[in-house]
Amino acid sequence: MSGLKDIVIIIPALDPEENLTPYCESLYAEGFRRFLLVDDGSAEDKKEIFQQSLAVLQAQGADIRLITHPVNKGKGRALKNAFAFCADTYGEEGYAVITADSDGQHLPKDVRRIAEALLQSNDAIILGSRDFTRPDVPPKSKFGNTLTSRVFRIFLGLKISDTQTGLRGFPAKFLRELTKIEGERFEYETRMFLWAKQREIGITELPIETVYENGNAGTHFNPIVDSLKIYGVIFGSFFRFAAGSLLGCSIDLILFSLFLKAFRGMTGLEGREILLSTALARFLSAVFHFLWTRKIVFDSRKKPGTQIVNYFVLMISQMCASGILVTCLDRVLSSFLPTVVTKMIVDTTLFFVSYFIQKRFIF
């Protein structure tokens, strides 16, 4: 990339205000020359704003295009269609794209800072991150982003201060893969972060100023529906991990019963059939749980060799820790807490610890 002319500014919009055209003009004045607008099913009385933007920017010499959705399909779909359009039109290398919101809250000087960071790096995603400690930030934006940021750090191991920023920069080489990420609405932007982490793609945050118009009243973010989808993405891996654990336990019990039935009465195994059945069933159920966790839970792309070793070391350590902790705690708590309850508490705690260790260090 040689300069700002190699940056495509993508602006998805639903029922934009009149300031869309002057906002595009201000970006043109900043040095940008390529624009892609996405009309995501806007009302008829708003479509003229898109045509006005095209006419004004084309008259100034800009390469500005428009994608139109006949009905609203969601921000995720708008972005994916825009990424596909760019890859088809401009190729898959030699430029970058920046997504910006249509309400003008992303100042042109900050969009330029994102572009300059992209020009220096072809391997990272660049985010324009807002400062939520400012007094003019709408309460719902401050609360939502602060909470989501903390949940990101705990459950995903990602330290991102502004998880819902619409100002993002991507090298062109990522565009095809970005179109394959699941999600049609705002949850798509959350899945981007998971995709980047799984592929060990760097995420860089740059502080930006943010202009909130009318308390951010123009946003189409549904605080209930969209928040549920976003948190479904965040907690999805944990629920899949829990489901895999339950399946693993079921497989362990089924295999134990089958092996025990097969080994009983066999010459030379008298008195050892339970131990052998337990060992074989536990090993095979652990193999299942490893494969489930690696692919279904974390969709890990790392080489499995080291993961296998680390996984089984963790499982053995967890088993030993359970035995030691239950033994020690039972000596103290046995007078008022049954041993089985103590074991349930210990194993539940170790279950959560195991999840975080596997998420952060193994897969």
N, C-alpha and C positions, 0 to 999 in steps of 0.2 A: 504494500500500500504506500502511495506516495503523498497522500494528503487528504484533506476533508472531502475532496471530490470523489474519493473512493469509499465514502461512508453513505449507506442508505438509511435515511430516517424513516422508520415505520411508525405510523400513527393510527392505531385502531380507534374507531369512534362509533358511538351510538347516540344519535340525536345531539350532535355537537352544537355549541353556541356560536355566535357570530365571530368570536375571537379566533376561530380556527384559522381563517385566512391570514390575519395579521401575525398570528403565531408562526405560521409557515414562512411568511415574509421575513420575520425576525431571524429565523434559522437560516434562511437564504443569505441574509445580510451578514451572518456570522461566518459564512463561507461554505455552507453545505449546498450541494447541487443535485442530489438524488433524493426523491421522496416517494413513499408508497403509503397511500391512505387506504384504510379499510372501512367501508361503510357496512357496519354489522347490523343491517336490518333497520335503518333509521326510518322515522316517519316521513311521509311525503313532503311535508313542509320544511324538513331539514335537509333534504337531498340537494337543494340549490346551493347550500353552503359548500358542499364538496365540489360542485361544478365551478363555483366561484373561485375556490382555492386552486383548482386545476388551471383555470383561465389566467388568473393573476400570475401564478408561478411560471407557467409556460411562456407568458409574455416576457418574463424576465430572463428566460433562457434555461430554466430548471428542467431536469428530467423528472417529471412527476407523474405517477401512475395511480390508478384507482381500482380497487377490488370491491365489488358490491355483493353483499349477501341479500337475497330477497326477503329473508326473515332473520331475526336475531339468533345467532348461533353460539354466542358467548365469546369472551375475550380469548380463551385458550384456542378455540377454533380459528378466530380471526388472526392470531399470531402465527399459528401453524400454516394457514393458507398463505400468509405474507412471506414466511420463511421459504415455503416451497416455490412461490412466485420468484423470489430473489434468486434462488438456486437455479431455477430454469432460465431466468432472463440474463443474469449477470455471471453465472458460473458458480463454482464452489471454492474459489480461492482468489486472492488478490484484492479483497475488500472486506468490509465489516458492516454490520447493521446495528442500529441503535433503536430501541423501542422507547417511545415517549407518549405520555398521556395527552389527549386532545384538548384538555381544559387550560393548557398553558401554565400549569403549576411547575413545570420544569423549565427553569430559566435557560435561555439560549447559551449563556456563558457556561452553565453547568453541563449542558449537552456537549459543548465543545470540549470541556475537560474530560468527559467520558471518551470522546473521540480521540483526543490526544493520547490518552492512556492505551486505547486500542491500537493506535499506530505504533506504539512502542512494544506491544506484546501481541503475539498471535496465538497464545496458548491459554488465555484466561478469560473468564467472564468478568466484566466490569459493572459494578452496581453504583448508582447514585443514591446514597443513603441519607435520609432526613434526620434532623435533630429533634427528637421528640420531647426534649426538656424545655423547649421554647414555650412561652405562655400563650402564643397564638395558635398552637396546635389544637384541633378539635378534640374534645375528651374521648370520643369513641375511637378516633384514630390512635391517640396516645395509648389508651388501655389495650386495644386490640393488638397493636404492633409490639408493645412491651411484653404482653403475655405470650404471644406467639414466638417472639425472639427467645424467651426463656425456655419454652417448651422445645424449640428447635435445639437449643444447647443440651438439654437433658436427654431427650429421646433420640435425636438424630446426630448428636455430636458435632453440630454445625454452629459456629459462632458468627451469626449474622445479625446486625443491629436493626436493619430495616428489611423484614422478610416480604413486605408487600409493595416495595417500590416498583413503579412502572418504568423507571429509567434504567435500562439495562443495555449493555453492549456485548455483542457476540462476533467473534471472527467467522468469516463465511464458511470455513471448513466444518463448523458445527451444525450448519443449517439443516442438512438432510436428517441427521439424527434427532434434532429438535422436533422435526415434524412427526416423529414416531412416538414421542412421549404421550402417555395417556392424559386425558383431561380436556374438557371443552370450555370450562368457565375459569374462575380465578384459581381453582385448585391446580390448574396446569402450571402456573408460575411457581407453586410450591414443589411440584414434581420435577421442575427444572433443577432445583437444588439437589434433590436425591440423585438425579441422573448425573450431575456434575461430580458428586461425591463418589458414586460408584465407579466412575471412570477416572477418578483422581485428577479432575480438572480444577485448576485454581479459581478461586472467587475473590476478587479484590473490591473493597468498598472505598468509595470516595465521598467525603461529606459534601452535601449540596444544600442550597437554600430552597425553600418550598413556599410557594404562594398559595394560600388557601382562599378560594373564592366562596363567600357566603357559607363559611363553616364546612367547606367541602361538600356542599349540597348537590353538586353535579355528579357525584360518584354513582355508579350503578352497582356497587358492591352491596349484596344483600347480607346484613349482619348475621342472620340466622342460617339461611340456606347455604351461603357460600362459606361461612365459618365452619359449619358442620362438614362440608366437603374437604376443606383444608385440614381440619383436625382428623378427618378420616384418613387422609394421606399420611399425616404425621404418626398417628397411632397404628396405622395399618400393619407395619412390620411387627409391632409387638403382638397384635392380635393373631397374626399368622404364626408367630413364634409360639404363642400359647396353644394354638390349634395343633401345631406340629408336635408339641410336647404331649398333648392328650392322645394324639394318634400313636405316638411312640410308646406311650404307656399301654395302650390297647394292643398294639402289636407285640409288645413284650409279654403280656399276659397270654395272648393267643398262642404265640410260639412256645412259651413255657409249657402250656398244657399239651400241645402237640408233641413236643420233644419228650415230655415226661411219659406220655402214653406210649411213645415209640420205644423208649429206653427201658421201661419197666419189664422185668422178666428176661432181659438180655444177659447172657452169660458174661461174667466179669465186671458187670456194672452194679452189682448189688450194693446198696447203701450209698452209691455215688450218683445215682440218676438225678436226684434233685439238684445237686451242685452243678452237674454237667448241663442240665436243662436250663438252669438259671444263667450260667455263663454264656451259652450259645444264644439264648433268647435276648439277653442284655446286649451282647455284641451286635447282633443283627438289627435290633431296634435302634441302637446307637448309630449304626451306619445309615439307617433310614433317616434319623433325625438330623444327622450331619448333612445329607444330601438335600433334605427339605429346607434346612436353615440356610444353606449356601445358595440355593437357587430360588426357592419360593419366598423366603423371608428377606434376604439381603441382595439377591440377584448379583452375587459377587463375580467379578471378572478376573480375580487374581488366580494365580496358579494354585491348584489344590494341595500340592505336596506339604508345604509348611502348615497350611490350614488344618489338614488331617491330624498332624502331630500335635499342634496346639489345641485342637478341639478335644482329642482324647486325653491329653494332659489335664485340661480343664475339667473334663468329666470325672476323671479319677480323683482330682483334687477336691471337687465338689462332693463326691461320695465320702471321702475321708473327713472333710470338714463337717459334713452332716453328722457322721458318727461321733466325732470328737465333741462337737457343740451340744448335741443332744445328751451325750453322757454327762458332760460337765453341768449343763443347765438342769438336768434331771435331779442331780444331787442337791441342788439348791431349791428347786421348785416342786419337787415330787410331793411335798406335804399338802399342797393345795392345787397342783396342776397335773393332770394325767400325763404320762410319758408320751402317749399318742398325740396329745394336743401340743406338747412341746416340740415334737418332731414336725408337726404341721407348720408351726410358726417358723422353725429353723429352715425347713425345706422351701417354704414360700419366700422367705428372705433370700435364700441362696438362688432361687429361681430368677428373681429380679436381678441379682448381682451377675448371674450367668448371662442373662440377656445383654446387659450393658457391656460386659467384657467381650462377648462375641461380636457385638455390633461395632465396638470401637477398636478392638485389637486383633480379632481373628478374621472377620469377614469384611 
